[in-house]
């Protein structure tokens, strides 16, 4: 069996990533050797992967999550092209894990043939090694202004002859129009690969939906393979911070008598926002993203997360009044944490001839370090200790500590015993992402925060497991696919492809 399937969507955040993961988990349960694939991802939420040659690189966080759904370690080929936006007009290009260029919309066209060739080759390798490859599209396949040169949606489907399912988010409204319109804007050859639809995030009486599904079949000649219900517990491993609401997850009641309130600054170019998800799995810990200075005053812990544009986001903090709120929070002896770019913002000075090219700028001055940006990005897994407890994480950054007070207190120590990060009073900083997934370290840090914040009634839960929480999410996705999709029809589609008699829906784009 060398089957394949493309999951496309009517919009970004329609449910492509979770449906891909759910189908992967379902197939994995059936004993199928399955792998995920996304030709091109645009996200600042990434994961570090060590390739077969020992080289560390980046892929989109969603593909790392989908790999776990397949029971696999992440592979650089699962997401051969990753675009990391540094501004509204420019993105860093990560090719098979390595940052190779920075592009604008205008220069992307010249690089696109190389990116497409790399993506196609990666998919071909995966299809030769796995029984089934479940591919995820990007955005919408009906972005007709981008169809020329496309290699992630219908361009990929045409190249690899992939049957395609279009998923739509009914919670947004207009899902039937979006599904019909997506199909009707494609040219005949693209339409021939669209096998049917999946409705996502449905709440209410399924019977009320049935007439719409029947009409959609009538006007398109294609079935709806199922309707996935709204599931509150699907929030881990977000593809983009925009997927988060105001509060992460559904915080359980505290073990003690008090809550801990964590305010995370929603930076314009926030990266690896998933760092704080593990905090949100802890009972009694309320994690919220905010852009309001007033909300920091009531928080027990303020987190400055990673950033793809450290200097620009630091300037934004000052413009919005958030910088003043952070320094006031620290001056009151209340806990502050900076992660990667957020750590760099807490420094006395930042010397950046690389990312922003603004030279030396003042940091917030809350930690006794200076940061210098190097031309080559540091990308590697990280292993060490903190508070005598093991810590695992990963590094993705250009900036490094170039100067520090001789008596600097590190937050962590790496496997060789060298200090990493910094602590000054209640202010903490580290370049390591993902540390809160280490259960013992997370509990140690939260207990420290509670002490510094004066929350004597807060008690850390003794048995919260982040790895188990992630597995429950993946199993839930697999359950939703098994219970709410026509899995027999999915099997046939993966094995034999779409029907050859699917009708063309006018007007369609001009034939290519």
LUMMAR-984517 format. One record per residue (C-alpha): x, y, z negated; residue in one letter. Coordinates in nm, 2 decimals, padded with zeros to 4 digits. Example, Ala and Ser with C-alpha at 12.3 -4.5 7.8 and 13.67 -1.06 7.14 Angstrom:
BEGIN
+--------+--------+--------+-----+
:     px :     py :     pz : res :
+--------+--------+--------+-----+
:  01.23 : -00.45 : -00.78 :   a :
:  01.37 : -00.11 : -00.71 :   s :
+--------+--------+--------+-----+
! end
This chain:
BEGIN
+--------+--------+--------+-----+
:     px :     py :     pz : res :
+--------+--------+--------+-----+
:  00.00 :  00.00 :  00.00 :   x :
:  00.14 :  00.34 :  00.10 :   x :
: -00.16 :  00.55 :  00.04 :   x :
: -00.18 :  00.92 : -00.02 :   x :
: -00.43 :  01.19 : -00.10 :   x :
: -00.43 :  01.57 : -00.11 :   x :
: -00.63 :  01.76 : -00.38 :   x :
: -00.71 :  02.11 : -00.24 :   x :
: -00.91 :  02.37 : -00.42 :   x :
: -01.15 :  02.65 : -00.33 :   x :
: -00.94 :  02.89 : -00.54 :   x :
: -00.64 :  02.90 : -00.77 :   x :
: -00.73 :  02.74 : -01.11 :   x :
: -01.02 :  02.55 : -00.95 :   x :
: -00.90 :  02.23 : -01.12 :   x :
: -00.64 :  02.09 : -00.87 :   x :
: -00.38 :  02.02 : -01.13 :   x :
: -00.60 :  01.84 : -01.38 :   x :
: -00.78 :  01.64 : -01.11 :   x :
: -00.45 :  01.53 : -00.97 :   x :
: -00.33 :  01.43 : -01.32 :   x :
: -00.66 :  01.25 : -01.39 :   x :
: -00.64 :  01.05 : -01.07 :   x :
: -00.28 :  00.97 : -01.14 :   x :
: -00.37 :  00.84 : -01.49 :   x :
: -00.66 :  00.64 : -01.35 :   x :
: -00.44 :  00.47 : -01.09 :   x :
: -00.16 :  00.41 : -01.34 :   x :
: -00.41 :  00.23 : -01.56 :   x :
: -00.49 :  00.00 : -01.26 :   x :
: -00.13 : -00.10 : -01.23 :   x :
: -00.07 :  00.12 : -00.92 :   x :
:  00.28 :  00.26 : -00.88 :   x :
:  00.18 :  00.62 : -00.84 :   x :
:  00.36 :  00.95 : -00.82 :   x :
:  00.25 :  01.32 : -00.81 :   x :
:  00.37 :  01.58 : -00.56 :   x :
:  00.33 :  01.95 : -00.50 :   x :
:  00.52 :  02.08 : -00.20 :   x :
:  00.53 :  02.44 : -00.33 :   x :
:  00.43 :  02.58 : -00.67 :   x :
:  00.42 :  02.94 : -00.77 :   x :
:  00.45 :  02.96 : -01.15 :   x :
:  00.68 :  03.08 : -01.42 :   x :
:  00.59 :  02.78 : -01.64 :   x :
:  00.85 :  02.53 : -01.55 :   x :
:  01.01 :  02.22 : -01.70 :   x :
:  01.38 :  02.11 : -01.69 :   x :
:  01.45 :  01.78 : -01.51 :   x :
:  01.78 :  01.59 : -01.49 :   x :
:  01.82 :  01.44 : -01.15 :   x :
:  01.97 :  01.11 : -01.05 :   x :
:  02.30 :  01.28 : -00.99 :   x :
:  02.30 :  01.42 : -01.35 :   x :
:  02.22 :  01.78 : -01.23 :   x :
:  01.95 :  01.96 : -01.43 :   x :
:  01.69 :  02.16 : -01.24 :   x :
:  01.34 :  02.31 : -01.26 :   x :
:  01.00 :  02.19 : -01.15 :   x :
:  00.66 :  02.33 : -01.22 :   x :
:  00.52 :  02.24 : -01.56 :   x :
:  00.21 :  02.09 : -01.41 :   x :
:  00.41 :  01.83 : -01.21 :   x :
:  00.60 :  01.73 : -01.53 :   x :
:  00.26 :  01.67 : -01.69 :   x :
:  00.13 :  01.48 : -01.39 :   x :
:  00.45 :  01.26 : -01.40 :   x :
:  00.36 :  01.17 : -01.76 :   x :
:  00.01 :  01.08 : -01.64 :   x :
:  00.18 :  00.83 : -01.41 :   x :
:  00.41 :  00.69 : -01.68 :   x :
:  00.71 :  00.84 : -01.51 :   x :
:  01.00 :  01.07 : -01.61 :   x :
:  00.98 :  01.40 : -01.41 :   x :
:  01.16 :  01.40 : -01.07 :   x :
:  01.29 :  01.70 : -00.88 :   x :
:  01.11 :  01.57 : -00.57 :   x :
:  00.77 :  01.60 : -00.74 :   x :
:  00.79 :  01.97 : -00.68 :   x :
:  01.06 :  02.05 : -00.43 :   x :
:  00.98 :  02.42 : -00.39 :   x :
:  00.91 :  02.64 : -00.70 :   x :
:  00.85 :  03.01 : -00.66 :   x :
:  00.90 :  03.21 : -00.98 :   x :
:  00.75 :  03.56 : -00.95 :   x :
:  00.97 :  03.84 : -01.09 :   x :
:  00.74 :  04.12 : -00.97 :   x :
:  00.44 :  04.16 : -00.76 :   x :
:  00.66 :  04.17 : -00.45 :   x :
:  00.95 :  03.93 : -00.52 :   x :
:  01.00 :  03.57 : -00.63 :   x :
:  01.30 :  03.36 : -00.71 :   x :
:  01.31 :  03.04 : -00.49 :   x :
:  01.40 :  02.72 : -00.67 :   x :
:  01.47 :  02.45 : -00.42 :   x :
:  01.50 :  02.09 : -00.55 :   x :
:  01.55 :  02.23 : -00.89 :   x :
:  01.82 :  02.49 : -00.81 :   x :
:  01.77 :  02.87 : -00.77 :   x :
:  01.89 :  02.95 : -00.42 :   x :
:  01.74 :  03.29 : -00.33 :   x :
:  01.51 :  03.58 : -00.42 :   x :
:  01.25 :  03.66 : -00.15 :   x :
:  00.98 :  03.91 : -00.07 :   x :
:  00.67 :  03.84 :  00.13 :   x :
:  00.85 :  03.98 :  00.43 :   x :
:  01.16 :  03.76 :  00.40 :   x :
:  00.97 :  03.45 :  00.31 :   x :
:  00.90 :  03.38 :  00.68 :   x :
:  01.27 :  03.33 :  00.76 :   x :
:  01.32 :  03.08 :  00.47 :   x :
:  00.99 :  02.89 :  00.52 :   x :
:  01.11 :  02.64 :  00.78 :   x :
:  01.39 :  02.53 :  00.55 :   x :
:  01.15 :  02.50 :  00.26 :   x :
:  00.90 :  02.30 :  00.47 :   x :
:  01.17 :  02.06 :  00.59 :   x :
:  01.28 :  02.00 :  00.23 :   x :
:  00.92 :  01.94 :  00.11 :   x :
:  00.84 :  01.70 :  00.39 :   x :
:  01.16 :  01.50 :  00.33 :   x :
:  01.08 :  01.48 : -00.04 :   x :
:  00.73 :  01.35 :  00.03 :   x :
:  00.86 :  01.09 :  00.27 :   x :
:  01.10 :  00.96 :  00.01 :   x :
:  00.83 :  00.94 : -00.25 :   x :
:  00.59 :  00.76 : -00.01 :   x :
:  00.86 :  00.50 :  00.06 :   x :
:  00.92 :  00.44 : -00.31 :   x :
:  00.56 :  00.45 : -00.45 :   x :
:  00.23 :  00.27 : -00.36 :   x :
:  00.04 :  00.60 : -00.38 :   x :
:  00.14 :  00.97 : -00.39 :   x :
: -00.13 :  01.21 : -00.51 :   x :
: -00.05 :  01.56 : -00.37 :   x :
: -00.17 :  01.89 : -00.51 :   x :
: -00.23 :  02.19 : -00.28 :   x :
: -00.18 :  02.55 : -00.38 :   x :
: -00.43 :  02.83 : -00.39 :   x :
: -00.69 :  02.76 : -00.12 :   x :
: -00.65 :  02.59 :  00.22 :   x :
: -00.88 :  02.85 :  00.36 :   x :
: -00.63 :  03.14 :  00.32 :   x :
: -00.63 :  03.18 :  00.69 :   x :
: -00.38 :  03.46 :  00.68 :   x :
: -00.12 :  03.21 :  00.55 :   x :
: -00.21 :  02.91 :  00.77 :   x :
:  00.07 :  02.96 :  01.02 :   x :
:  00.37 :  02.79 :  00.87 :   x :
:  00.17 :  02.64 :  00.58 :   x :
:  00.33 :  02.33 :  00.43 :   x :
:  00.15 :  02.28 :  00.11 :   x :
: -00.22 :  02.27 :  00.20 :   x :
: -00.36 :  02.16 :  00.54 :   x :
: -00.01 :  02.19 :  00.70 :   x :
:  00.10 :  01.92 :  00.46 :   x :
: -00.21 :  01.72 :  00.52 :   x :
: -00.16 :  01.73 :  00.90 :   x :
:  00.21 :  01.65 :  00.88 :   x :
:  00.16 :  01.35 :  00.65 :   x :
: -00.20 :  01.25 :  00.77 :   x :
: -00.34 :  01.29 :  00.42 :   x :
: -00.71 :  01.27 :  00.35 :   x :
: -00.81 :  01.57 :  00.15 :   x :
: -01.06 :  01.64 : -00.13 :   x :
: -01.17 :  02.00 : -00.21 :   x :
: -01.24 :  02.08 : -00.57 :   x :
: -01.44 :  02.38 : -00.68 :   x :
: -01.50 :  02.54 : -01.02 :   x :
: -01.87 :  02.57 : -01.07 :   x :
: -01.82 :  02.76 : -01.40 :   x :
: -01.72 :  03.06 : -01.18 :   x :
: -02.04 :  03.05 : -00.98 :   x :
: -02.08 :  03.03 : -00.61 :   x :
: -01.93 :  02.68 : -00.58 :   x :
: -02.14 :  02.56 : -00.29 :   x :
: -02.07 :  02.87 : -00.09 :   x :
: -01.70 :  02.83 : -00.17 :   x :
: -01.69 :  02.46 : -00.06 :   x :
: -01.89 :  02.52 :  00.26 :   x :
: -01.69 :  02.83 :  00.34 :   x :
: -01.35 :  02.66 :  00.28 :   x :
: -01.45 :  02.38 :  00.53 :   x :
: -01.60 :  02.62 :  00.78 :   x :
: -01.30 :  02.84 :  00.81 :   x :
: -01.07 :  02.55 :  00.91 :   x :
: -00.99 :  02.45 :  01.26 :   x :
: -01.12 :  02.11 :  01.40 :   x :
: -00.80 :  01.92 :  01.33 :   x :
: -00.78 :  02.04 :  00.97 :   x :
: -01.16 :  01.98 :  00.91 :   x :
: -01.11 :  01.62 :  01.03 :   x :
: -00.90 :  01.55 :  00.72 :   x :
: -01.14 :  01.71 :  00.47 :   x :
: -01.32 :  01.39 :  00.33 :   x :
: -01.54 :  01.55 :  00.06 :   x :
: -01.57 :  01.75 : -00.25 :   x :
: -01.54 :  01.74 : -00.63 :   x :
: -01.73 :  01.98 : -00.86 :   x :
: -01.54 :  02.08 : -01.17 :   x :
: -01.64 :  02.23 : -01.51 :   x :
: -02.01 :  02.16 : -01.49 :   x :
: -02.23 :  02.23 : -01.80 :   x :
: -02.59 :  02.14 : -01.82 :   x :
: -02.84 :  01.90 : -01.66 :   x :
: -02.69 :  01.70 : -01.37 :   x :
: -03.03 :  01.66 : -01.23 :   x :
: -03.06 :  02.03 : -01.16 :   x :
: -02.74 :  02.00 : -00.95 :   x :
: -02.85 :  01.71 : -00.74 :   x :
: -03.04 :  01.91 : -00.47 :   x :
: -02.74 :  02.13 : -00.41 :   x :
: -02.51 :  01.83 : -00.37 :   x :
: -02.75 :  01.67 : -00.12 :   x :
: -02.78 :  01.99 :  00.08 :   x :
: -02.40 :  02.02 :  00.08 :   x :
: -02.38 :  01.67 :  00.22 :   x :
: -02.64 :  01.76 :  00.48 :   x :
: -02.47 :  02.08 :  00.61 :   x :
: -02.11 :  01.94 :  00.60 :   x :
: -02.16 :  01.57 :  00.66 :   x :
: -01.93 :  01.50 :  00.36 :   x :
: -02.00 :  01.35 :  00.02 :   x :
: -01.93 :  01.49 : -00.32 :   x :
: -01.72 :  01.23 : -00.50 :   x :
: -01.83 :  01.34 : -00.84 :   x :
: -01.90 :  01.61 : -01.09 :   x :
: -01.65 :  01.66 : -01.38 :   x :
: -01.80 :  01.81 : -01.69 :   x :
: -01.66 :  02.10 : -01.88 :   x :
: -01.41 :  01.97 : -02.14 :   x :
: -01.30 :  02.20 : -02.42 :   x :
: -01.00 :  01.98 : -02.51 :   x :
: -00.83 :  02.04 : -02.17 :   x :
: -00.59 :  02.33 : -02.24 :   x :
: -00.24 :  02.18 : -02.29 :   x :
:  00.03 :  02.23 : -02.02 :   x :
: -00.13 :  02.52 : -01.85 :   x :
: -00.01 :  02.59 : -01.50 :   x :
: -00.03 :  02.96 : -01.57 :   x :
: -00.08 :  03.18 : -01.87 :   x :
: -00.39 :  03.33 : -01.70 :   x :
: -00.55 :  02.99 : -01.77 :   x :
: -00.55 :  03.07 : -02.14 :   x :
: -00.83 :  03.25 : -02.31 :   x :
: -00.78 :  03.47 : -02.61 :   x :
: -00.73 :  03.18 : -02.85 :   x :
: -00.54 :  02.86 : -02.75 :   x :
: -00.71 :  02.53 : -02.80 :   x :
: -00.96 :  02.47 : -03.08 :   x :
: -00.77 :  02.52 : -03.41 :   x :
: -00.87 :  02.27 : -03.68 :   x :
: -00.95 :  02.38 : -04.03 :   x :
: -00.64 :  02.43 : -04.25 :   x :
: -00.51 :  02.17 : -04.50 :   x :
: -00.47 :  02.44 : -04.76 :   x :
: -00.68 :  02.74 : -04.84 :   x :
: -00.53 :  02.98 : -04.59 :   x :
: -00.48 :  03.01 : -04.22 :   x :
: -00.17 :  03.13 : -04.03 :   x :
: -00.24 :  03.38 : -03.76 :   x :
:  00.00 :  03.39 : -03.47 :   x :
:  00.00 :  03.67 : -03.21 :   x :
:  00.17 :  03.60 : -02.88 :   x :
:  00.24 :  03.90 : -02.66 :   x :
:  00.10 :  03.84 : -02.31 :   x :
:  00.38 :  03.99 : -02.11 :   x :
:  00.32 :  04.09 : -01.75 :   x :
:  00.58 :  03.83 : -01.63 :   x :
:  00.55 :  03.58 : -01.92 :   x :
:  00.73 :  03.25 : -01.85 :   x :
:  00.69 :  02.92 : -02.02 :   x :
:  00.40 :  03.04 : -02.22 :   x :
:  00.35 :  02.67 : -02.30 :   x :
:  00.61 :  02.71 : -02.58 :   x :
:  00.34 :  02.81 : -02.82 :   x :
:  00.09 :  02.54 : -02.74 :   x :
:  00.25 :  02.30 : -02.99 :   x :
:  00.18 :  02.56 : -03.27 :   x :
: -00.19 :  02.56 : -03.16 :   x :
: -00.21 :  02.18 : -03.22 :   x :
: -00.15 :  02.24 : -03.60 :   x :
: -00.45 :  02.25 : -03.83 :   x :
: -00.49 :  02.60 : -03.98 :   x :
: -00.28 :  02.78 : -03.71 :   x :
: -00.47 :  03.02 : -03.49 :   x :
: -00.27 :  03.12 : -03.18 :   x :
: -00.39 :  03.40 : -02.97 :   x :
: -00.25 :  03.60 : -02.68 :   x :
: -00.28 :  03.97 : -02.70 :   x :
: -00.18 :  04.30 : -02.54 :   x :
: -00.32 :  04.51 : -02.82 :   x :
: -00.07 :  04.68 : -03.07 :   x :
: -00.34 :  04.69 : -03.34 :   x :
: -00.37 :  04.31 : -03.34 :   x :
: -00.01 :  04.27 : -03.44 :   x :
: -00.06 :  04.43 : -03.78 :   x :
: -00.29 :  04.15 : -03.91 :   x :
: -00.07 :  03.87 : -03.76 :   x :
:  00.14 :  03.65 : -03.98 :   x :
:  00.38 :  03.57 : -03.70 :   x :
:  00.45 :  03.78 : -03.38 :   x :
:  00.59 :  03.59 : -03.09 :   x :
:  00.77 :  03.75 : -02.80 :   x :
:  00.77 :  03.47 : -02.54 :   x :
:  00.99 :  03.41 : -02.23 :   x :
:  00.99 :  03.65 : -01.94 :   x :
:  01.09 :  03.63 : -01.58 :   x :
:  01.17 :  04.00 : -01.59 :   x :
:  01.32 :  04.07 : -01.93 :   x :
:  01.41 :  04.44 : -01.89 :   x :
:  01.09 :  04.53 : -01.70 :   x :
:  00.88 :  04.36 : -01.96 :   x :
:  01.07 :  04.53 : -02.24 :   x :
:  00.99 :  04.87 : -02.08 :   x :
:  00.63 :  04.76 : -02.07 :   x :
:  00.64 :  04.69 : -02.44 :   x :
:  00.75 :  05.04 : -02.50 :   x :
:  00.50 :  05.20 : -02.26 :   x :
:  00.21 :  05.02 : -02.43 :   x :
:  00.31 :  05.08 : -02.79 :   x :
:  00.37 :  04.71 : -02.85 :   x :
:  00.74 :  04.77 : -02.91 :   x :
:  00.66 :  05.00 : -03.20 :   x :
:  00.42 :  04.75 : -03.34 :   x :
:  00.68 :  04.47 : -03.33 :   x :
:  00.94 :  04.68 : -03.50 :   x :
:  00.69 :  04.79 : -03.77 :   x :
:  00.59 :  04.43 : -03.82 :   x :
:  00.96 :  04.34 : -03.87 :   x :
:  01.02 :  04.64 : -04.10 :   x :
:  00.75 :  04.52 : -04.33 :   x :
:  00.94 :  04.19 : -04.37 :   x :
:  00.68 :  03.99 : -04.17 :   x :
:  00.80 :  03.71 : -03.93 :   x :
:  00.89 :  03.78 : -03.57 :   x :
:  01.01 :  03.52 : -03.32 :   x :
:  01.16 :  03.58 : -02.97 :   x :
:  01.20 :  03.29 : -02.73 :   x :
:  01.44 :  03.32 : -02.43 :   x :
:  01.35 :  03.66 : -02.27 :   x :
:  01.17 :  03.75 : -02.59 :   x :
:  01.49 :  03.68 : -02.79 :   x :
:  01.69 :  03.90 : -02.55 :   x :
:  01.44 :  04.19 : -02.61 :   x :
:  01.52 :  04.17 : -02.98 :   x :
:  01.89 :  04.23 : -02.92 :   x :
:  02.07 :  04.56 : -02.98 :   x :
:  02.15 :  04.59 : -02.61 :   x :
:  02.10 :  04.41 : -02.28 :   x :
:  02.35 :  04.44 : -02.00 :   x :
:  02.17 :  04.33 : -01.68 :   x :
:  02.34 :  04.37 : -01.34 :   x :
:  02.16 :  04.07 : -01.21 :   x :
:  01.79 :  04.04 : -01.26 :   x :
:  01.67 :  04.41 : -01.30 :   x :
:  02.01 :  04.56 : -01.19 :   x :
:  01.95 :  04.84 : -01.44 :   x :
:  02.28 :  04.80 : -01.62 :   x :
:  02.28 :  04.85 : -01.99 :   x :
:  01.95 :  04.92 : -02.17 :   x :
:  01.87 :  04.94 : -02.54 :   x :
:  01.69 :  04.64 : -02.69 :   x :
:  01.46 :  04.65 : -02.99 :   x :
:  01.76 :  04.62 : -03.22 :   x :
:  01.61 :  04.36 : -03.45 :   x :
:  01.88 :  04.10 : -03.41 :   x :
:  02.26 :  04.17 : -03.43 :   x :
:  02.35 :  04.05 : -03.08 :   x :
:  02.41 :  04.18 : -02.73 :   x :
:  02.29 :  04.00 : -02.42 :   x :
:  02.47 :  04.00 : -02.08 :   x :
:  02.31 :  03.85 : -01.77 :   x :
:  02.52 :  03.61 : -01.56 :   x :
:  02.47 :  03.55 : -01.19 :   x :
:  02.43 :  03.18 : -01.23 :   x :
:  02.13 :  03.06 : -01.42 :   x :
:  02.17 :  02.82 : -01.72 :   x :
:  01.93 :  02.52 : -01.67 :   x :
:  01.98 :  02.23 : -01.90 :   x :
:  01.82 :  02.02 : -02.17 :   x :
:  01.90 :  02.11 : -02.53 :   x :
:  01.95 :  01.89 : -02.83 :   x :
:  02.04 :  02.00 : -03.18 :   x :
:  01.92 :  02.06 : -03.54 :   x :
:  01.76 :  02.32 : -03.75 :   x :
:  01.69 :  02.30 : -04.12 :   x :
:  01.86 :  01.96 : -04.11 :   x :
:  01.59 :  01.83 : -03.87 :   x :
:  01.63 :  01.72 : -03.51 :   x :
:  01.53 :  01.96 : -03.23 :   x :
:  01.48 :  01.89 : -02.86 :   x :
:  01.42 :  02.16 : -02.60 :   x :
:  01.56 :  02.31 : -02.28 :   x :
:  01.72 :  02.62 : -02.15 :   x :
:  01.63 :  02.83 : -01.84 :   x :
:  01.79 :  03.18 : -01.85 :   x :
:  02.05 :  03.41 : -01.69 :   x :
:  02.12 :  03.61 : -02.01 :   x :
:  02.36 :  03.49 : -02.28 :   x :
:  02.49 :  03.62 : -02.61 :   x :
:  02.80 :  03.82 : -02.52 :   x :
:  02.85 :  03.99 : -02.86 :   x :
:  02.73 :  03.92 : -03.21 :   x :
:  02.80 :  04.01 : -03.57 :   x :
:  03.07 :  03.79 : -03.71 :   x :
:  02.84 :  03.69 : -04.00 :   x :
:  02.55 :  03.60 : -03.76 :   x :
:  02.32 :  03.34 : -03.90 :   x :
:  02.21 :  03.10 : -03.61 :   x :
:  01.85 :  02.96 : -03.60 :   x :
:  01.97 :  02.63 : -03.45 :   x :
:  02.28 :  02.43 : -03.40 :   x :
:  02.35 :  02.23 : -03.08 :   x :
:  02.47 :  01.87 : -03.07 :   x :
:  02.83 :  01.99 : -03.11 :   x :
:  02.75 :  02.20 : -03.41 :   x :
:  02.77 :  02.54 : -03.24 :   x :
:  02.52 :  02.80 : -03.35 :   x :
:  02.23 :  02.90 : -03.12 :   x :
:  02.00 :  03.19 : -03.15 :   x :
:  01.99 :  03.42 : -03.45 :   x :
:  01.81 :  03.50 : -03.78 :   x :
:  01.81 :  03.83 : -03.95 :   x :
:  01.57 :  03.85 : -04.24 :   x :
:  01.22 :  03.76 : -04.11 :   x :
:  01.33 :  03.80 : -03.74 :   x :
:  01.42 :  03.49 : -03.54 :   x :
:  01.54 :  03.43 : -03.19 :   x :
:  01.65 :  03.15 : -02.96 :   x :
:  01.71 :  03.08 : -02.59 :   x :
:  01.57 :  02.72 : -02.63 :   x :
:  01.22 :  02.65 : -02.49 :   x :
:  01.01 :  02.36 : -02.61 :   x :
:  01.14 :  02.34 : -02.96 :   x :
:  00.80 :  02.33 : -03.13 :   x :
:  00.73 :  02.00 : -02.96 :   x :
:  00.97 :  01.85 : -03.22 :   x :
:  00.72 :  01.78 : -03.50 :   x :
:  00.96 :  01.81 : -03.79 :   x :
:  01.11 :  02.14 : -03.68 :   x :
:  00.77 :  02.28 : -03.61 :   x :
:  00.65 :  02.20 : -03.96 :   x :
:  00.97 :  02.35 : -04.11 :   x :
:  00.93 :  02.67 : -03.91 :   x :
:  00.57 :  02.71 : -04.00 :   x :
:  00.64 :  02.66 : -04.37 :   x :
:  00.91 :  02.92 : -04.34 :   x :
:  00.67 :  03.16 : -04.17 :   x :
:  00.40 :  03.10 : -04.43 :   x :
:  00.65 :  03.18 : -04.71 :   x :
:  00.77 :  03.50 : -04.54 :   x :
:  00.42 :  03.61 : -04.47 :   x :
:  00.30 :  03.55 : -04.82 :   x :
:  00.05 :  03.28 : -04.72 :   x :
:  00.10 :  03.06 : -05.03 :   x :
: -00.23 :  02.89 : -04.96 :   x :
: -00.12 :  02.75 : -04.62 :   x :
: -00.02 :  02.39 : -04.60 :   x :
:  00.15 :  02.22 : -04.31 :   x :
: -00.03 :  01.90 : -04.20 :   x :
:  00.20 :  01.60 : -04.25 :   x :
:  00.11 :  01.40 : -03.95 :   x :
:  00.04 :  01.62 : -03.65 :   x :
:  00.21 :  01.47 : -03.34 :   x :
:  00.24 :  01.69 : -03.03 :   x :
:  00.34 :  01.39 : -02.81 :   x :
:  00.02 :  01.21 : -02.92 :   x :
: -00.19 :  01.52 : -02.85 :   x :
: -00.05 :  01.53 : -02.49 :   x :
: -00.12 :  01.16 : -02.44 :   x :
: -00.48 :  01.22 : -02.56 :   x :
: -00.52 :  01.49 : -02.30 :   x :
: -00.39 :  01.27 : -02.02 :   x :
: -00.62 :  00.98 : -02.13 :   x :
: -00.91 :  01.22 : -02.14 :   x :
: -00.83 :  01.32 : -01.78 :   x :
: -00.82 :  00.95 : -01.68 :   x :
: -01.15 :  00.89 : -01.86 :   x :
: -01.32 :  01.18 : -01.68 :   x :
: -01.21 :  01.04 : -01.34 :   x :
: -01.33 :  00.69 : -01.43 :   x :
: -01.66 :  00.80 : -01.57 :   x :
: -01.76 :  01.08 : -01.34 :   x :
: -01.61 :  01.01 : -01.00 :   x :
: -01.69 :  00.75 : -00.74 :   x :
: -01.37 :  00.56 : -00.79 :   x :
: -01.46 :  00.29 : -00.54 :   x :
: -01.49 :  00.56 : -00.27 :   x :
: -01.16 :  00.71 : -00.39 :   x :
: -00.99 :  00.37 : -00.34 :   x :
: -01.12 :  00.34 :  00.01 :   x :
: -01.02 :  00.70 :  00.09 :   x :
: -00.66 :  00.64 : -00.04 :   x :
: -00.63 :  00.31 :  00.14 :   x :
: -00.79 :  00.39 :  00.48 :   x :
: -00.81 :  00.77 :  00.51 :   x :
: -01.11 :  00.98 :  00.60 :   x :
: -01.39 :  00.86 :  00.83 :   x :
: -01.32 :  00.92 :  01.19 :   x :
: -01.67 :  01.05 :  01.26 :   x :
: -01.67 :  01.35 :  01.03 :   x :
: -01.86 :  01.64 :  01.19 :   x :
: -01.71 :  01.97 :  01.28 :   x :
: -01.87 :  02.26 :  01.09 :   x :
: -01.88 :  02.59 :  01.28 :   x :
: -01.75 :  02.85 :  01.32 :   x :
: -01.41 :  02.71 :  01.23 :   x :
: -01.08 :  02.87 :  01.31 :   x :
: -00.94 :  02.86 :  01.67 :   x :
: -00.77 :  02.53 :  01.74 :   x :
: -00.40 :  02.54 :  01.66 :   x :
+--------+--------+--------+-----+
! end
